[in-house]
Amino acid sequence: MAEDITDVAVFGAGSWGTTFAKVLADAAAAHGVQRSIRVWGRNPETIADINRRRNGRYLGDIELPEGISATTDPSVALKGAQLVVFAVPAQSLRAQLEQWRPLIPSDAVVMSLMKGLEVGTDLRMTQVIAEVAGIAPGRIAVLSGPNLAMEIARREPTASVVACADEELARRIARVCTAPYFRPYTSNDVVGAEIGGIVKNVIALCVGICEGKGMGDNTKASVMTRGLAETTRLAVALGADPHTLAGLAGLGDLVATCASRLSRNHTAGTLLGQGFSVDELGNHMTQVAEGIKSAPAVRELARRVGVEMPITEAVVGVLAGRVDVDQLESLLLARELKSEGE
């Protein structure tokens, strides 16, 4: 691969995929680089809209920069791509990747923007990519952090983390997406970056439930803090560096997702707290709340490695209908007294 990445395919024409394509284009313009960015999506209307430099369904009237094109044909998106970015729903990745695998250039590197565990295998998205596409871990990166798409699309300043086992590759990818308003740091802790981005969705569901039930900031802060503790326990048990969870991919992402009304998982939790069922959420939301699908997989992974995650257990109980949202408060407070550090 050439030193400067000039050809990128972004799979996923939703809010985050389109926004990240915009980041790449704005970064290229800021550095005087010519870069081709092709977005793949399923919906012909959305694709046509992107080619008119809008994505009205997800980003309203925000204008997209030049250098971005869109297609429903994966072979067109992937032809000549040096970097392939995946921003599709986590649970659809495996089936789609099996179709895309023969089209991915052999020298391309891959980056995941997805924050979910695969149901049934409990695999992180980089693990699914490695398994299905046969790509070595050193060629797979993950981007994580406080990345609320609409704020970034409006060019509001934010920072993020590019994590890859190959630190030099992480730095090269970071340079590609460094825009005036988007500051990526680098890490070699892929596990920590992914687990932070996965579990925060589950914690945000719980915070949203508290919001929907009218609970105060003390309650929400307590759930966030203890949620970070159980996220860190799981990540460390899987081999992550605990410092990663205290950074942008851990605490930063958790705060943004739990506190913002732009967060899909916070929104879904709020609706649950207001009395709506899981089946009714689709009537009020246009995009998937990954935490709903990933929560049971997170619980199973935690049980498998012997990590206690009481907030996750409680959220899974609510989602499965075994726990009423009115029982959540007493369930979380009735645990055995012990040191905070345990």
N, C-alpha and C positions, 0 to 999 in steps of 0.2 A: 504494500500500500504506500502511496506517495506520502511525503511528509505532511502536506496540507490536504485535508479532506475536502474535496470540491464537489462530490456527488453523494447525495444522501436520499434514502428512501424512508419515509415515515409511514408506518402501517397503523391506521387509526385516524379517522376524520372527525372525532369528537372534540370536546373542548380542549383536552390536554394535548392530544396529538397535533391539532391545528395550531395551538399556541406554541408548542415546541418548534414546529416548522417555522413559525414567525420569529422565534428567538434565533434560530439558525440563520434565517435571512437577515435579520437585523445585525447579528454578529458579523456576517460576511460584509455587509455594507459599512459597518463601523471600521473594519480592518482593510477595506478596499479589495476584497477577495470576490471573485466570480464563483458562485456556488449554485449548483442545480439541486433543488429540493422538490421531490415528488411525493405527494401524499396519496396513499391508497385508502379507499373507503368503499363500503357496499352500496350506499344510497346514492343513486344517480343525481338526485336533486341537490344533495349536499355537495357532491363532487362538482357539479356545474356551478354552484354558488362559489365554491373556493376558486374556481377558474375565473370567476368575475371579481376575485379579490375580496370575498366576504365569506363568512360562515354564519349566516343569520340565525340558524337554529341554535347554535351553541354560544356564539360570541357577539350576537346582536349586530350593531352597525360598525363594529371595529374593522378598519381597513387592513387588509393583509398586504405586506410588502411585495415588490416584484421579486422574481426568482423562485416563486412557489407555483407549482402546477399540481393538478390532481387527476386521478384516474381510478376507474374500477377494475382495471386490468393489472394483476400483480406482476406479470411479466414486464410490463411497461415500467412499473414503479421500480423494479429490481435491476433492470438492465444497466450494467455499469456501476452499480452502487458500491461505494467504498465503506459506507456506514449504513447499517439497517437498524432503524429504531422501531420498537414495538410498543404501541400504546392502545392495544385492544383489550376488551374485558378478559380478565385472567382466566375465567373458566372456558373461554372459547379458544385460547391460544393453541393448545395441543392439536385440535382438529384442523385449525387453519394452517398451522405450521407444517403439518404433514403434507399439505398441498403446496405450500410455498417452498419447501426445502430444496427441490431440484432447481429452483430458479435463483436461489441465493448465490451470488458470485463466490467462488472458492476462496478468494483472498479478502472478502469483506469481513468487517468486525460488526458486532451486534451490541445494541444497548437496549435494556428494558426500562420503560417508564411505568411499568405495571406494579401494583401493590396488592398482591393477593397470593394465597396458597391454593394450590390445585386440590380440589375436593377429590377424595379417593386415594390420592398418593401422598398428600401433605408436602408436595414439592414446592420450593420457591420457583419463581418464574425463570431465573437464570438456570436452574436445574432442569426445568422443562425444555428450555432452548437447547441446552447441551445434550440432553437425552434424545430429543426428537430430530434436531438438525445436525447432530454429530459435530458440533462446534466445540473446540477446546475451551476450557474455562478462562484461559488467558486471553481469549478473543471476545469475551462477553463482559460487558460492563452494565452497571445499573445506575440510574439517576434517582436520587431521593432527597427529600428535604421539604420545607414548607412551600409547596408548589400549588397554590390555589390558582387555577388556570386563568380565571377572569382578571385577577389582579395583575398577573404577568402579562396577559394580552394587552392590558392598559398601560404597560410599561412602568408599573410600580416596582420599585427596587426590591430585589429578593436575592437570597443566596441559596445554594444547593450543594450537593455532594455527588461527584462522579466516582464510583467505586469500581475497581477492577483488580484482579489478582496481579496483573501486569501494570505496575504503577506508571511506567512510561506511557502506556496506552491510555491510562486514565488522564494523564496530563495532556496528551494530544487531543483527546475528545473534549476535555475541558476548554482547550483553546478554541475549538470549533464553536462552542456555544457560549462564549464569553461576550455578552452584549453590554451596552452601557447601563442597562438596568438589571442584568442577570449575571451574578458572580458565582461560578462554580468552584468549590474546593475539591481536593482529591483525597482518595483513601484506597487502601488495599483490602479493607474489611467489607467484602461483599455481603457476608452473612449478617453482620450488624446493620448495614444499610438497608438490606431487604427486610429483616425482621422488624426493625423500627417502623418502616413504612407499612408493613402488613398489620401489626398488632394495634397501631394507633387508630386504625379504622374501627376496630372492635371497641376500644376505649371510647372513641367518639360516639359510637352508638349509645353507650351507657350515659355519657355526658348529655347527649341529646335527649335521652329518656328523662333524665333529671330536669332538663330545661322544659320539656313538655309537661311535666308534672308541677312546674312552678317552683322548683327547689332553688335555693339561693347559691351565691358564688362560693360560699364555704363548702357546700356539698360538691359542687363541680370541681373545685380545686382539689378536694380530697380524692375524688375519683381519678383525676388526671395524675396526681402525684403517686398514688398507689398503682395506677395503671402503668406508669413509667417503671415502677419497681418490678412489676411482674413481666413487663416486656424485656427488661434488662436481664432478669433471671433466665428467661427462655433463650435469649440471644447468647448469653455467656455459656449456657449448657450446650449450645450448638457450635461453640468455638469462636464467638465474636469477642471483640475487645469492648469492655464495658464503657470505655471513653467514647466510643461511637454513639452510644445511646444517650450520652449527655450532650451531644452536638446537634447539628442541623438535621441529620437523618433520624434522630431519636426525639429529643426534647423539642427541637424546633418544629418538626413535622407534627408532633403530638399537639402542641399548643395551637398551631394554625388550624388543624383539623377539628379540634374540640371546641375552639372558640368562635369560629367563623360560620356565619349563616350561608356562606358560599360552599361549605363542605357538604357533600352529598350524604356522608355518613352521619354528620350532626343533624342534618335535615331529616333523614330517615328515623333516627332515634327520637327526635322531637315529635314526629308524627306518631310513633309507637307510644310515647309518653302521653300523648293526647287521646289515646284510645283506639287508634287505627290499627288494623291487623297487618301482618306482613304482606298478605295477598292484596291489600288495598293500597299499598305504597305506590304501585305502578300508576295509579290514577292521579298521583300528585307529583310524580317525579319523572323527568325525561331521560335521566341517566342512571346507570347502575350504581348502587351503594355497595362497593366491594366487600365491606365488612359483613354484610348479611350472608354472603356465600362463603367467605373465608373463616368466619368465627368457629364453625364446627371443626374445620381442619386445624385451626390454631389450637383448639382444645385437645384434639386427638394427638397432635404433635407434642404438646406439653405433657400429656399423660404418658406418652411413649418414652420421653426422656426424664420423667420423674420430676417435673416442675409444677409447683402449685400456682394456679392462676384463677383466683376466686372471682375477679370481675369478669373475665372471659367466660367462666362457668355460668355465672349468673346471666350474662347476655345470651348465651346459647340456650339457656332454659327459657328465656323470654321468647326468643325466635322460634323455638320448638313448641311453644304453647304450654310448657310444663310449669312455668313461673309467670304469674301475673305481674304486670308492671308495678302494681301496688305493693307487691311483696318484696320488691327489689331492695328497698331501704333497709328493712329488717334483716334481710338475707345477708347483706354486706356488713352490717354492724354487729351481727351476732357471732362473729368469729372469735376464736380463742385469743385472750390477751397475750401479747408477746412484745419483745423489743422491735422497734421500727426497722432495725438493721437486719433482722432475720429474713 
